Amino acid sequence: MKNVLSISLILIAMGCTQQATFTYPETAKGDVVDDYHGTAVPDPYRWLEDDMSDETAAWVKAQNELTFSYLESIPFRDALKERMTEIWNYPKMGTPFKEGDLYFYSYNTGLQNQSILFMKKSLEEEGEVFLDPNGFSDDGTVALAGLSFSGDHKYAAYGISRGGSDWREFFIKDVETGMDLEDHLEWIKFSGMSWYKDGFFYTRYDKPEEGDKMKGANINAKVYYHRAGTGQSEDLLIHRDEAHPEWGFGVGVTEDEQYMFLTVTESTSGNALAFRKAGIDDTPFTWLDEDFDDDYSPIGNHENMLYVLTNSEAPLYRLVGIDLNNPGRENWVDIIPEQGNVLESATLAGGKIIASYLQDASNAAYVFELDGSMLHEVSLPGIGSLGGFSGKMKDDTAFYSFTSFNYPTTTFKYSIEENTS
């Protein structure tokens, strides 16, 4: 009956939309004309690109007033909101992950703007709050945007985003005391935090000119190393490429902190990949692939073997092994060759490879030895979608979530050696 009611409300709303007439605010036209190789191209709305101007703010205000005057007049809007709130109001728990002797997981009581990060020493005990993003701001517009723990599990670096911006600010929290250090890093975009020793690598841009924060071009990205407990002005410059100002960079460090790899992007697909021994000196990177035709995602290493998930010569993806002592492409080996289904992800955990495939519009997972020998399939509750796996090479367990149309999202603890959940 409720489904019938919902469909009826949607049909009524469509009818109301079709019958309504509006007097839209007038949008002024400018006289900007660009000349592209002799062809004049008018751009009368160029003035709207200045998102900080009073004129743009007034235009947005007028558009919002018209929109909300209609939305607020819909007679069943409150009933629909009440029903949607009712069915969304249930507890939600994220997939746990382990850092040192502690387990971390996100939890939302139902209607909180952001899930809270909890920690506990054992899975049986009640967790305590580690980081609550809801306290970042009074109006709820500051969000958690990244989290990374140091290799010794002493620190947790986390990022925030203000008002949905791509700009990030990084902070560091002492795990034992729960207190933030004084570290505050700014002018960061499209960057993670990759720990090495007592600091981490990250990518940032130069501070933009006044008024250009939200509209300036993102060029000349640089990779820095930040040591915990120091100011950003003391960060070490690790990599930049002035000959290619539009390239983006990301740095990852292997779990054993023996190697670091550099990913380079020039668009939304395809990347170049390089590596070197981990460190903060000026040792140059060695290129594994300098083109941008394919995707390369390092998932970790075992000793000198780097495992990379790629669609190079494999549209459905494969997992390759690269001997970093002999890294030429002619020496790459297929660890998990391309098969008939899409290899969506691969995780190194418990000395094994856990691979997740998209198979007939649902997920299936398999466990492999590090040389690619298949051991067994992970038994799932049915046909559905996987989330995970979370685990480290030295762990004997991993966590994953499973959900389907008739199976609520459920988190499982998986014994890697025994193949039991």
C-alpha positions in Angstrom: 0.0 0.0 0.0 2.9 2.4 0.9 4.4 1.7 -2.5 1.2 2.6 -4.3 1.0 5.8 -2.2 4.6 6.7 -3.1 3.9 6.2 -6.9 0.8 8.3 -6.6 2.6 11.2 -5.0 5.3 11.1 -7.7 2.6 11.2 -10.4 0.8 14.1 -8.7 4.1 16.0 -8.4 4.8 15.5 -12.1 1.3 16.8 -12.9 1.9 19.9 -10.8 5.2 20.5 -12.5 3.7 20.3 -15.9 0.8 22.8 -15.0 3.0 25.3 -13.2 4.1 28.5 -14.9 6.9 30.7 -13.8 8.3 34.1 -14.3 12.0 33.5 -14.1 14.4 36.3 -12.9 16.0 38.1 -15.8 19.6 37.1 -16.5 21.7 40.0 -17.8 23.8 39.4 -20.9 27.3 40.8 -21.2 29.1 41.8 -24.3 32.1 39.4 -24.0 33.2 37.9 -27.3 36.2 35.6 -27.7 38.2 35.3 -30.9 39.2 31.7 -31.6 41.4 31.6 -34.7 39.3 34.1 -36.5 35.9 32.9 -35.3 34.0 35.2 -32.9 32.4 33.2 -30.1 30.0 35.3 -27.8 30.0 34.4 -24.1 27.2 36.7 -22.7 27.1 34.9 -19.3 30.8 35.1 -18.6 30.0 37.4 -15.6 28.4 34.4 -13.8 31.8 32.7 -13.6 32.8 35.2 -10.9 31.3 33.3 -8.0 32.5 35.9 -5.5 30.8 39.0 -7.1 27.7 40.7 -5.7 26.0 40.3 -9.1 26.4 36.5 -9.1 25.2 36.3 -5.4 22.1 38.3 -6.3 21.4 36.1 -9.3 21.7 32.9 -7.2 19.4 34.4 -4.5 16.7 35.3 -7.0 16.9 31.8 -8.5 16.6 30.2 -5.1 13.6 32.3 -4.1 11.7 31.2 -7.2 12.7 27.5 -6.7 11.8 27.3 -3.1 8.6 29.3 -3.5 7.4 26.4 -5.7 8.8 23.6 -3.6 7.3 24.9 -0.4 3.8 25.1 -2.0 3.7 21.4 -2.8 0.9 20.1 -0.5 2.3 16.6 0.2 5.9 17.7 0.6 5.9 17.5 4.4 4.3 14.0 4.3 6.9 12.8 1.8 9.8 14.2 3.9 8.4 12.6 7.0 8.1 9.2 5.3 11.6 9.4 3.9 13.0 10.5 7.3 11.3 7.5 8.9 12.7 4.9 6.6 16.2 6.4 6.6 16.3 6.6 10.4 18.2 3.4 11.3 21.7 2.7 12.7 24.5 2.3 10.2 27.9 0.8 10.8 30.9 1.0 8.5 33.4 -1.9 7.8 35.9 -2.0 10.7 39.7 -1.8 10.1 42.5 -2.5 12.5 45.4 -0.2 13.3 47.9 -1.7 15.8 45.9 -3.2 18.7 42.8 -1.0 18.0 39.8 -1.5 15.8 38.2 1.5 14.1 34.8 1.8 12.5 32.3 4.5 11.6 28.8 4.6 13.1 25.7 6.7 12.6 22.7 6.5 14.9 20.4 7.2 12.0 20.0 10.8 11.1 23.4 12.3 12.0 24.9 14.5 9.3 28.1 12.6 9.4 29.1 9.2 10.8 31.3 9.2 13.9 34.6 7.3 14.0 34.8 5.0 17.0 37.6 2.8 18.3 37.8 -0.2 20.5 40.4 -2.7 21.8 38.3 -5.8 21.1 35.3 -6.4 18.9 33.2 -7.5 21.9 33.5 -4.3 23.9 31.7 -1.0 23.4 33.6 1.5 21.4 34.5 5.1 22.3 34.5 8.2 20.1 37.8 8.8 18.3 36.7 11.5 15.9 33.3 13.2 15.5 33.1 15.3 12.3 29.7 16.7 13.5 31.7 18.9 15.8 33.8 20.5 13.1 31.3 23.3 12.6 28.0 24.5 14.1 26.2 24.5 10.7 27.4 21.1 9.6 29.2 22.4 6.5 32.7 21.0 7.4 33.1 17.4 6.4 35.7 14.7 7.2 37.7 14.2 4.0 40.4 11.6 4.5 42.1 9.6 7.2 45.4 7.9 7.5 47.3 6.3 10.4 51.1 6.3 10.9 52.9 3.0 10.6 53.6 2.9 14.3 49.9 3.7 15.0 50.9 6.7 17.1 49.2 9.4 14.9 46.2 9.7 12.7 46.2 12.4 10.0 42.8 13.6 8.9 41.5 16.0 6.3 38.5 18.3 6.3 36.6 20.0 3.5 34.7 23.3 4.1 31.4 23.8 2.3 31.9 21.0 -0.2 35.0 22.5 -1.6 37.8 20.4 -3.2 40.3 22.3 -1.0 41.4 20.2 1.9 43.0 21.1 5.3 45.0 18.4 7.1 45.4 17.9 10.8 47.1 15.3 13.0 45.7 13.6 16.1 47.6 11.7 18.8 45.9 8.3 18.9 46.6 7.6 22.6 45.6 11.0 24.0 42.9 11.9 21.4 44.3 15.4 21.2 45.2 17.3 18.0 48.7 18.5 17.5 49.3 22.0 16.3 49.9 20.9 12.7 47.6 22.6 10.2 48.2 22.1 6.5 46.5 24.1 3.8 46.1 24.6 0.0 45.7 20.8 -0.6 43.7 19.2 -3.4 43.3 15.7 -4.8 45.7 14.3 -2.2 45.9 11.5 0.3 48.3 11.2 3.3 50.9 8.5 2.9 52.9 8.0 6.1 56.6 7.3 6.2 58.4 7.2 9.5 57.2 10.2 11.6 55.5 12.1 8.8 53.6 11.7 5.5 53.7 12.7 1.9 51.0 14.8 0.4 50.3 17.0 -2.7 49.5 20.7 -2.5 49.4 23.8 -4.6 50.8 27.3 -4.1 48.5 29.6 -2.1 46.1 31.2 -4.6 45.9 35.0 -5.2 43.3 36.9 -3.2 39.8 36.1 -4.6 41.1 33.2 -6.7 40.6 30.4 -4.1 37.4 29.1 -5.7 38.1 29.9 -9.3 41.8 29.9 -10.0 43.4 27.2 -12.1 45.0 24.3 -10.3 48.5 24.2 -11.8 52.0 23.3 -10.6 51.1 20.6 -8.1 54.0 19.7 -5.7 54.7 16.7 -3.5 55.8 17.5 0.0 56.8 15.6 3.1 55.4 16.8 6.4 56.9 15.7 9.7 54.4 15.5 12.6 54.8 18.3 15.1 56.2 20.9 12.7 54.9 23.8 10.8 53.9 23.6 7.1 56.6 26.0 6.2 59.2 23.4 7.2 57.8 20.7 4.8 60.3 19.2 2.4 59.7 19.5 -1.3 59.9 16.0 -2.8 58.7 16.3 -6.4 57.5 18.8 -8.9 57.6 19.1 -12.7 57.6 22.7 -13.9 57.6 21.5 -17.6 54.1 20.0 -17.1 52.2 22.5 -14.8 48.9 20.8 -15.4 50.0 17.3 -14.2 48.7 16.0 -10.9 50.7 13.9 -8.5 50.0 11.3 -5.8 52.5 9.4 -3.6 51.9 6.1 -1.9 54.2 4.2 0.5 54.2 0.4 0.8 53.0 -1.1 4.1 56.6 -2.1 5.0 57.8 1.4 4.2 60.4 0.1 1.8 59.2 1.6 -1.4 57.3 4.7 -2.5 55.5 5.2 -5.8 54.5 8.2 -7.7 51.2 8.3 -9.8 50.9 11.1 -12.4 47.7 12.2 -14.0 46.8 14.6 -16.8 43.1 13.8 -17.1 40.4 11.8 -15.4 41.5 8.4 -16.8 44.9 6.9 -17.3 48.1 7.5 -15.3 51.8 7.2 -15.3 53.6 5.3 -12.6 57.1 5.5 -11.1 58.8 4.2 -7.9 61.9 4.6 -5.8 63.2 3.4 -2.4 61.2 5.2 0.3 62.9 8.2 1.8 63.0 12.0 1.9 66.2 12.5 0.0 66.5 13.6 -3.7 66.7 10.1 -5.1 65.0 10.2 -8.5 62.0 8.1 -9.4 62.3 5.2 -11.9 59.5 5.2 -14.4 57.4 2.0 -14.8 55.1 3.5 -17.4 55.3 7.1 -18.7 52.1 7.1 -20.9 48.6 8.0 -19.8 46.8 5.4 -21.9 46.0 2.9 -19.0 45.3 2.8 -15.3 47.9 1.6 -12.8 46.9 1.1 -9.2 49.6 -0.3 -6.9 48.0 -2.4 -4.1 51.1 -3.3 -2.1 54.3 -5.3 -2.1 55.9 -8.5 -0.8 59.6 -7.8 -0.5 60.7 -6.5 -3.9 57.6 -7.6 -5.8 55.1 -4.7 -6.4 51.5 -5.8 -7.2 49.7 -3.5 -9.6 46.0 -3.6 -10.7 45.9 -2.4 -14.3 43.8 -2.4 -17.5 46.9 -2.3 -19.7 46.4 -4.9 -22.4 43.4 -6.1 -20.3 40.2 -4.1 -20.5 38.7 -6.3 -17.7 41.8 -5.7 -15.6 44.5 -8.0 -14.4 47.0 -8.0 -11.5 50.6 -7.8 -12.5 53.8 -8.4 -10.5 56.8 -6.1 -11.0 60.2 -7.1 -9.7 61.5 -3.7 -8.5 65.1 -5.0 -8.9 64.4 -5.6 -12.5 61.4 -3.4 -13.4 61.4 -3.3 -17.2 58.0 -4.0 -18.7 59.4 -7.1 -20.5 59.9 -8.6 -17.0 56.4 -8.0 -15.7 54.4 -11.1 -14.9 50.7 -11.8 -14.7 49.8 -12.7 -11.2 46.1 -12.8 -11.9 45.6 -12.7 -15.6 42.6 -11.1 -17.2 39.5 -13.3 -17.1 35.9 -13.2 -18.3 34.7 -10.9 -15.5 35.9 -7.5 -14.4 38.5 -7.6 -11.6 37.2 -4.7 -9.5 39.7 -4.7 -6.7 42.5 -6.7 -5.1 43.8 -6.6 -1.5 47.0 -7.9 0.1 46.0 -9.3 3.5 47.3 -12.2 5.6 50.0 -13.1 3.1 47.4 -13.7 0.4 45.6 -11.8 -2.4 41.8 -11.3 -2.0 40.3 -10.4 -5.4 36.8 -9.1 -6.0 35.1 -9.6 -9.4 32.0 -8.2 -10.9 30.3 -11.3 -12.1 26.8 -11.3 -13.7 26.0 -7.9 -12.1 27.0 -9.1 -8.7 30.2 -9.6 -6.8 32.3 -12.7 -6.2 35.6 -12.9 -4.2 38.5 -15.3 -4.5 41.7 -15.9 -2.5 45.0 -16.4 -4.2 48.5 -17.2 -3.1 51.0 -14.4 -3.8 52.2 -16.2 -6.9 48.6 -16.1 -8.3 47.7 -19.7 -7.5 44.0 -19.7 -6.7 43.1 -21.2 -3.3 39.3 -20.9 -3.0 36.2 -18.7 -3.4 34.9 -16.7 -0.5 31.5 -17.9 0.5 29.0 -15.1 0.4 25.4 -15.0 1.7 24.0 -14.9 -1.8 23.9 -12.7 -4.9 24.8 -9.2 -4.0 27.4 -6.5 -3.6 30.7 -6.6 -1.6 32.3 -3.7 0.3 35.9 -4.2 1.4 38.1 -6.0 2.0 40.1 -4.3 4.8 43.2 -5.9 6.1 47.0 -5.8 6.2 49.7 -8.3 5.2 50.5 -9.3 8.8 46.8 -9.7 9.8 45.1 -13.1 9.9 41.7 -11.6 9.5 40.0 -9.1 7.2 36.6 -7.4 7.2 34.1 -6.9 4.4 30.5 -5.9 4.0 27.7 -7.5 2.0 24.3 -6.3 0.8 21.6 -7.2 -1.7 18.0 -6.4 -2.4 16.8 -8.8 0.3 19.8 -8.8 2.6 20.6 -5.7 4.7 24.1 -4.4 4.7 26.1 -6.7 7.1 29.7 -6.6 8.2 31.6 -9.9 8.3 34.9 -10.8 10.0 36.8 -13.1 7.6 39.5 -15.7 8.6 41.9 -15.6 5.7 43.6 -18.9 6.6 40.4 -20.9 7.4 38.3 -19.2 4.7 35.4 -18.7 7.1 33.3 -15.6 7.8 
